[in-house]
Amino acid sequence: MVRFENDCVDCGKPCFSSCPYLKVPHFYCDKCKSEVDEGELYEYAGEEMCLDCIKEELPVVKAHDY
């Protein structure tokens, strides 16, 4: 999920809507809720997840199964 948060740097000036720190996108995995870097969320099964959580969801295929 993407949440827009206030990342104020306390510059001492009044906050304006044009401030780049007022609404900064933060990316969180829908499953583990941890924050991930931009571009590292993947849509899977209707959710936005980090790669580690997607790996947990996928079945593992092993050579001895064949």
N, CA, C and O of each residue as an XYZ file, in Angstrom:
264
protein
N       0.835     -1.163      0.000
C       0.000      0.000      0.000
C       0.884      1.230      0.000
O       2.007      1.202      0.502
N       0.387      2.270     -0.546
C       1.112      3.538     -0.577
C       0.407      4.497      0.376
O      -0.799      4.719      0.266
N       1.163      5.059      1.304
C       0.627      6.069      2.213
C       1.438      7.350      2.028
O       2.662      7.310      1.904
N       0.754      8.464      2.012
C       1.421      9.756      1.901
C       1.561     10.333      3.306
O       0.573     10.549      4.007
N       2.817     10.579      3.702
C       3.101     11.030      5.058
C       3.843     12.352      5.045
O       4.477     12.718      4.055
N       3.755     13.059      6.156
C       4.451     14.323      6.321
C       5.866     14.040      6.815
O       6.050     13.575      7.940
N       6.853     14.315      5.990
C       8.257     14.129      6.344
C       8.923     15.477      6.601
O       9.984     15.771      6.050
N       8.300     16.280      7.431
C       8.781     17.626      7.728
C      10.242     17.585      8.175
O      10.629     16.748      8.991
N      11.042     18.494      7.633
C      12.458     18.588      8.000
C      12.700     19.741      8.962
O      13.847     20.075      9.257
N      11.623     20.352      9.452
C      11.681     21.445     10.419
C      12.614     22.563      9.945
O      13.564     22.939     10.631
N      12.310     23.077      8.758
C      13.141     24.125      8.159
C      12.897     25.496      8.782
O      13.642     26.440      8.520
N      11.857     25.608      9.603
C      11.558     26.875     10.240
C      10.613     27.760      9.450
O      10.164     28.790      9.954
N      10.307     27.382      8.234
C       9.373     28.141      7.396
C       7.977     27.554      7.566
O       7.836     26.397      7.959
N       6.948     28.341      7.273
C       5.588     27.780      7.352
C       5.381     26.709      6.276
O       5.938     26.793      5.182
N       4.581     25.719      6.604
C       4.302     24.637      5.650
C       3.308     25.118      4.592
O       2.249     25.653      4.917
N       3.659     24.924      3.349
C       2.794     25.244      2.221
C       2.514     23.976      1.436
O       3.277     23.013      1.516
N       1.438     23.968      0.688
C       1.077     22.777     -0.086
C       2.120     22.438     -1.142
O       2.148     21.308     -1.630
N       2.973     23.384     -1.504
C       4.004     23.112     -2.507
C       5.276     22.512     -1.902
O       6.200     22.174     -2.642
N       5.342     22.374     -0.597
C       6.524     21.817      0.060
C       6.688     20.352     -0.358
O       5.731     19.585     -0.257
N       7.882     19.940     -0.827
C       8.077     18.556     -1.270
C       8.069     17.543     -0.120
O       7.986     16.341     -0.370
N       8.153     17.995      1.114
C       8.173     17.096      2.263
C       6.805     16.923      2.916
O       6.661     16.139      3.854
N       5.810     17.644      2.432
C       4.492     17.627      3.058
C       3.750     16.317      2.814
O       3.169     15.758      3.744
N       3.760     15.830      1.604
C       3.072     14.582      1.253
C       4.032     13.684      0.488
O       4.051     13.689     -0.743
N       4.821     12.920      1.217
C       5.835     12.039      0.637
C       5.282     10.614      0.593
O       4.796     10.118      1.610
N       5.344      9.943     -0.564
C       4.836      8.572     -0.626
C       5.760      7.598      0.111
O       6.980      7.634     -0.054
N       5.161      6.733      0.921
C       5.865      5.656      1.613
C       5.177      4.358      1.206
O       3.949      4.292      1.154
N       5.961      3.338      0.921
C       5.442      2.083      0.402
C       5.522      1.004      1.477
O       6.593      0.739      2.023
N       4.370      0.377      1.779
C       4.288     -0.639      2.812
C       3.691     -1.913      2.234
O       2.750     -1.865      1.441
N       4.237     -3.041      2.632
C       3.716     -4.343      2.224
C       2.372     -4.572      2.918
O       2.252     -4.347      4.122
N       1.363     -5.019      2.166
C       0.046     -5.282      2.740
C       0.069     -6.467      3.706
O      -0.770     -6.543      4.604
N       1.007     -7.380      3.537
C       1.030     -8.579      4.379
C       1.850     -8.368      5.655
O       1.329     -8.555      6.755
N       3.118     -7.983      5.526
C       3.980     -7.859      6.715
C       4.015     -6.439      7.278
O       4.551     -6.214      8.363
N       3.453     -5.497      6.557
C       3.342     -4.087      6.981
C       4.681     -3.364      7.070
O       4.729     -2.241      7.573
N       5.766     -3.966      6.602
C       7.061     -3.293      6.666
C       7.189     -2.298      5.510
O       6.605     -2.486      4.443
N       7.960     -1.242      5.744
C       8.182     -0.236      4.707
C       9.255     -0.739      3.757
O      10.276     -1.277      4.185
N       9.018     -0.562      2.479
C       9.980     -0.994      1.457
C      10.332      0.196      0.577
O       9.603      1.186      0.522
N      11.459      0.081     -0.109
C      11.882      1.137     -1.017
C      10.904      1.248     -2.176
O      10.244      0.280     -2.553
N      10.827      2.445     -2.728
C       9.952      2.685     -3.875
C      10.305      1.720     -5.003
O      11.481      1.492     -5.285
N       9.316      1.173     -5.627
C       9.531      0.278     -6.748
C       9.723     -1.163     -6.348
O       9.955     -2.012     -7.208
N       9.632     -1.467     -5.052
C       9.827     -2.845     -4.610
C       8.549     -3.515     -4.136
O       8.599     -4.578     -3.517
N       7.410     -2.909     -4.420
C       6.138     -3.555     -4.129
C       5.636     -4.231     -5.399
O       5.801     -3.712     -6.503
N       5.021     -5.399     -5.222
C       4.500     -6.147     -6.358
C       3.046     -6.488     -6.080
O       2.681     -6.811     -4.949
N       2.218     -6.416     -7.114
C       0.814     -6.765     -6.959
C       0.671     -8.272     -7.140
O       1.071     -8.833     -8.160
N       0.098     -8.905     -6.136
C      -0.107    -10.349     -6.170
C      -1.360    -10.677     -5.363
O      -1.503    -10.231     -4.225
N      -2.247    -11.438     -5.937
C      -3.482    -11.879     -5.272
C      -4.291    -10.701     -4.742
O      -4.902    -10.789     -3.676
N      -4.294     -9.609     -5.482
C      -5.083     -8.449     -5.102
C      -4.464     -7.581     -4.025
O      -5.114     -6.660     -3.529
N      -3.217     -7.853     -3.651
C      -2.528     -7.067     -2.632
C      -1.197     -6.571     -3.175
O      -0.679     -7.096     -4.160
N      -0.654     -5.559     -2.523
C       0.675     -5.049     -2.864
C       1.636     -5.571     -1.812
O       1.547     -5.207     -0.639
N       2.565     -6.435     -2.243
C       3.442     -7.117     -1.292
C       4.910     -6.958     -1.666
O       5.260     -6.690     -2.815
N       5.752     -7.133     -0.656
C       7.194     -7.170     -0.904
C       7.535     -8.543     -1.485
O       6.734     -9.474     -1.401
N       8.690     -8.658     -2.057
C       9.095     -9.898     -2.718
C       9.199    -11.053     -1.724
O       8.868    -12.186     -2.075
N       9.645    -10.802     -0.510
C       9.757    -11.865      0.493
C       8.392    -12.465      0.815
O       8.270    -13.683      0.947
N       7.371    -11.634      0.943
C       6.028    -12.141      1.243
C       5.438    -12.904      0.062
O       4.725    -13.890      0.251
N       5.732    -12.455     -1.142
C       5.243    -13.184     -2.318
C       5.892    -14.559     -2.380
O       5.226    -15.542     -2.705
N       7.176    -14.642     -2.072
C       7.863    -15.943     -2.067
C       7.231    -16.901     -1.068
O       7.161    -18.104     -1.321
N       6.768    -16.377      0.071
C       6.104    -17.224      1.065
C       4.769    -17.754      0.558
O       4.350    -18.843      0.949
N       4.104    -17.008     -0.297
C       2.791    -17.388     -0.819
C       2.878    -18.437     -1.925
O       1.947    -19.222     -2.101
N       3.976    -18.463     -2.669
C       4.099    -19.355     -3.817
C       4.508    -20.765     -3.387
O       5.321    -20.930     -2.477
N       3.942    -21.775     -4.043
C       4.349    -23.145     -3.717
C       5.766    -23.420     -4.228
O       6.178    -22.912     -5.271
N       6.485    -24.223     -3.479
C       7.853    -24.576     -3.850
C       7.814    -25.871     -4.653
O       7.168    -26.838     -4.251
N       8.503    -25.886     -5.783
C       8.604    -27.074     -6.625
C      10.010    -27.636     -6.441
O      11.005    -26.953     -6.685
N      10.074    -28.879     -6.012
C      11.386    -29.525     -5.776
C      11.571    -30.646     -6.786
O      10.601    -31.232     -7.266
N      12.822    -30.936     -7.101
C      13.136    -31.935     -8.117
C      12.612    -33.325     -7.721
O      12.171    -34.080     -8.588
N      12.653    -33.668     -6.448
C      12.213    -35.007     -6.041
C      10.700    -35.195     -6.152
O      10.203    -36.310     -5.993
N       9.962    -34.107     -6.425
C       8.520    -34.216     -6.630
C       8.185    -34.848     -7.981
O       7.040    -35.227     -8.228
N       9.185    -34.957     -8.847
C       8.944    -35.488    -10.187
C       9.523    -36.829    -10.320
O       9.423    -37.443    -11.382
